[in-house]
Structures are given as C-alpha cells and as structure tokens.
Amino acid sequence: MRFDLATLSLLGALQALLLAPLLLVATRAYTGRARTSLRIWGTVLLLQSLGWLLAALRGQVSDWWSIVLANGVLIVSYAETARALRLLLGVPQRRAWLAAIGLAAWLGIAWFGIVQPDYRTRVCIAAALVGCYLAMLLWPLRHALRSGGSTAQRVMLLVLAGAAVAWCLRLRELATVPQVGLLLATPANVVNMVYGTLEPVFASLGFLLMYNEAAQAELRRLARTDPLTGMLNRLALDEEGQRLFGGGDALAALMLDADHFKAINDRFGHAVGDHVLAALANGIAALLRPGDVLGRAGGEEFLLLLPRSDLASAIALAEVLRAHVATMSLELDRQVQPITVSIGVAVRTPDDRDMAGLVRRADRALYQAKHAGRNRVVAADALVA
Ligand SMILES: Nc1nc2c(ncn2[C@@H]2O[C@H](COP(=O)(O)OP(=O)(O)OP(=O)(O)O)[C@@H](O)[C@H]2O)c(=O)[nH]1
C-alpha cells in the first residue's frame, strides 16, 4: 500500500477544521471551567488544522512557512491541549511552564530549520517537547486513575499513550534509517501521520467524555449545595442520611434552629439575615470533626449528623455548639447583635426503621427546646439543659 503523507496531513487538517466549529458552537450551552476547557479544545483543533496544512506544503512553500510557522502553530496547539486537559482535571494549568517549554522548543526548531538545517535534530527537539507536555498530562491523569479514575480518563490515557508510542517509533527510525524527511513514506512516518490524522477525532472523543463527566459532577455538586451557606442542601442531607443509616453504625442527629430569627430579618432586612445564616453555618462547621455531616435543612434550620456518636457525646457537642454560637455576637448595622440557637438531639435506636424517624425525634426535641425558652439543648425524650 502506498501512502502519500502530504494527503494524510491534509486529511487530518480537514478533520480538525470540521470538528472545531462543532465544539465551539456546543460551548454556548455550558458555563464554568468545563466551558473554558471546551473552548480551548476548539481553538486547539483550529490551530492543528492550520499547522498540518502548513506542514503538508513542505517543499512547495518557503521553510519559514512550512517549518518555522507550522511548528510554532503546532507547539501552541500542544500547549493549549495540555492546558485544556489540566483545566478539566482541576489541576493548576502551569501556563508559564507550558509557554517556556514551547518557546525553547520553537527557537530550537527555527534554528535547525533555517540557520543550520538539520531534520534529525528538529525531530529530537519536537519529541522532547511532546515528552514534556505528555508528562504534564500523564501525571495528573495517573493521579486521577489511582484514586478511582473514570472510563473517560482511561480513554484519554490511551490516546496519549498512542501519541507517545508513535513518537518513540519515529525517534527509533531516526537512529537507524539513513534517509529521513517529514513527508518520506517510511514506516514510522506513516504510523505517525496516520495517528496524527485520526488523533483529532479520538482525542476529541476522549476529551468530550471527560468534559461530560466534569459537567455532570458540577451539576451534581450544584444540585446538592445550598447556595446561601455553601453547605449541603436538603436533598444531599437525605442522601447522606440514608448512606449513614444504611451503614448500621451508631448515629446521632442534631437539629439546630436560630432563635427569634424573624426578629433579625424584620429589624435588619433579609440581606443581613442571609449574612447571619451564612455566618452561623460557618461558625458551626468550624467546630466539627471530619466525617460529621452538616447541611441546611431549610429556612433557619440546620441538620447535623454525627456518625459513630452516642447520646452523651452528641449532647456534649451540641452544648459546645450552642455555647459557641451564643458568644458569636455578630455586628449588624454597627450594632452588636447576639444570636443563639436551640438544638434537638436524637440517637439511633433499634426501633428506628429509617432516617426519617431519627430526624423526626431530633425535630421533636428541638421543639421542646424552643418551648422551654430557647438557647438550649434537649435530647429526645429527656430535657437536658
Ligand atoms: N434572611 C433569610 N431569612 C430566612 C430564610 N429562610 C427563612 N428565613 C426566615 O426565618 C424566619 C423564621 O421565622 P420563625 O419560623 O417565626 O422562627 P423564629 O423567628 O426564628 O423564631 P423561633 O424559631 O421560634 O425562635 C422567617 O422570618 C423567615 O422569613 C433565608 O434564607 N434568609
């Protein structure tokens, strides 16, 4: 079979050119980190198509175009690929590093392309550049895979591994074959060019899968977060509660409610009330252990779940929280405003069939605390303080 490498290169350019607008249009529907990374990826495809087009013209246009400019464009596209993936993986983008490595490689390629033409050295420089960028991607991906990575991340890992293998073949051939050149149809060049032609599709597929996962995770996080306090919302509390209850271990539920909160709203306005709720949530969260689950059950009411906690330690913590809130004294409208909470405590008993029963008893205890004068802790079925 005969391969015309310039034609393959043009096919790769065409594929990337067709894919780019599809991805760029798709970004309109999304927001946040995932959208930025998808936009970068669309730009990467445009740059790649330009780079491969210029490379395919090797010998027909000046070396300034087909070597210096083509490699410059491809280097920027590789750097942007690394940036888009690192952004999607939630690791620092390291733009300065990417730029420094890219610039050094481009200067080297330009020198050995124009001043002292040497194809072998240029390939070695390009391979070193690709190696550095791959390492900057494989490292966070490897980390992600270790901590239970996803199928999408495995697909991307495979695509990157393919690129590494193709470059290794090219380097090996460089050392063994006497006559070399970008568009000579040697086995390694063919593998490289075929891989380069298919890569926009495969890499974009892997990227889209990863993007989809990131977008789903972001949606799930938003659906479980209370926007005012940043704590878990009712839905997430229900899920966490069922998970903890299903575990079968000891479990305590604390229902906390701000006292006379309506008066704060009436006196200072709803916006100040919001600020008080957020401060209250943060003040409580600061005293919790890792593994304790705090969320906003609704309005000015918070639910705290304490895994592996017995009644005595749950009451002790509730008392610490109550006392801490009582000392918070927020400054509202340049006036010091005391704030207190009432807390109902209940622990799981053998009679509890589900989480709802446990929370109901904590709620009833809270009602007792309010009835007994507020700013106090009451355990289910027993007045404690
Ligand atoms: N600012 C603000 N206020 C809220 C929010 N959710 C509920 N509230 C207010 O919380 C107040 C709760 O009032 P009540 O149920 O009468 O309770 P309370 O005034 O705290 O009195 P006790 O609970 O009996 O001590 C109401 O004024 C609600 O409007 C919120 O997200 N932001």
The ligand as an SDF file (V2000), in Angstrom:
LIG
                    3D

 32 34  0  0  0  0  0  0  0  0999 V2000
  -32.8000   36.0820   55.5960 N   0  0  0  0  0  0  0  0  0  0  0  0
  -33.3720   34.8870   55.4630 C   0  0  0  0  0  0  0  0  0  0  0  0
  -34.4070   34.5620   56.2410 N   0  0  0  0  0  0  0  0  0  0  0  0
  -34.9660   33.3530   56.1130 C   0  0  0  0  0  0  0  0  0  0  0  0
  -34.5240   32.4200   55.1910 C   0  0  0  0  0  0  0  0  0  0  0  0
  -35.2620   31.2960   55.3020 N   0  0  0  0  0  0  0  0  0  0  0  0
  -36.1640   31.5320   56.2610 C   0  0  0  0  0  0  0  0  0  0  0  0
  -35.9930   32.7860   56.7710 N   0  0  0  0  0  0  0  0  0  0  0  0
  -36.7410   33.4880   57.7890 C   0  0  0  0  0  0  0  0  0  0  0  0
  -36.6090   32.8450   59.0540 O   0  0  0  0  0  0  0  0  0  0  0  0
  -37.6980   33.2920   59.8410 C   0  0  0  0  0  0  0  0  0  0  0  0
  -38.2090   32.1300   60.6590 C   0  0  0  0  0  0  0  0  0  0  0  0
  -39.2200   32.6330   61.4760 O   0  0  0  0  0  0  0  0  0  0  0  0
  -39.9570   31.7420   62.5340 P   0  0  0  0  0  0  0  0  0  0  0  0
  -40.2690   30.4060   61.9630 O   0  0  0  0  0  0  0  0  0  0  0  0
  -41.1170   32.5550   63.0620 O   0  0  0  0  0  0  0  0  0  0  0  0
  -38.8950   31.4790   63.6400 O   0  0  0  0  0  0  0  0  0  0  0  0
  -38.0500   32.4580   64.5660 P   0  0  0  0  0  0  0  0  0  0  0  0
  -38.3810   33.8980   64.3610 O   0  0  0  0  0  0  0  0  0  0  0  0
  -36.6200   32.1000   64.3530 O   0  0  0  0  0  0  0  0  0  0  0  0
  -38.4970   32.0450   65.9760 O   0  0  0  0  0  0  0  0  0  0  0  0
  -38.1680   30.7100   66.7700 P   0  0  0  0  0  0  0  0  0  0  0  0
  -37.6580   29.7050   65.7680 O   0  0  0  0  0  0  0  0  0  0  0  0
  -39.4370   30.2810   67.3640 O   0  0  0  0  0  0  0  0  0  0  0  0
  -37.1230   31.0520   67.7620 O   0  0  0  0  0  0  0  0  0  0  0  0
  -38.7480   33.8760   58.9130 C   0  0  0  0  0  0  0  0  0  0  0  0
  -38.7660   35.2840   59.0710 O   0  0  0  0  0  0  0  0  0  0  0  0
  -38.2260   33.5110   57.5340 C   0  0  0  0  0  0  0  0  0  0  0  0
  -38.5450   34.5060   56.5840 O   0  0  0  0  0  0  0  0  0  0  0  0
  -33.4170   32.7950   54.3660 C   0  0  0  0  0  0  0  0  0  0  0  0
  -32.9370   32.0470   53.5050 O   0  0  0  0  0  0  0  0  0  0  0  0
  -32.8870   34.0200   54.5360 N   0  0  0  0  0  0  0  0  0  0  0  0
  1  2  1  0
  2  3  2  0
  2 32  1  0
  3  4  1  0
  4  5  2  0
  4  8  1  0
  5  6  1  0
  5 30  1  0
  6  7  2  0
  7  8  1  0
  8  9  1  0
  9 10  1  0
  9 28  1  0
 10 11  1  0
 11 12  1  0
 11 26  1  0
 12 13  1  0
 13 14  1  0
 14 15  2  0
 14 16  1  0
 14 17  1  0
 17 18  1  0
 18 19  2  0
 18 20  1  0
 18 21  1  0
 21 22  1  0
 22 23  2  0
 22 24  1  0
 22 25  1  0
 26 27  1  0
 26 28  1  0
 28 29  1  0
 30 31  2  0
 30 32  1  0
M  END
$$$$
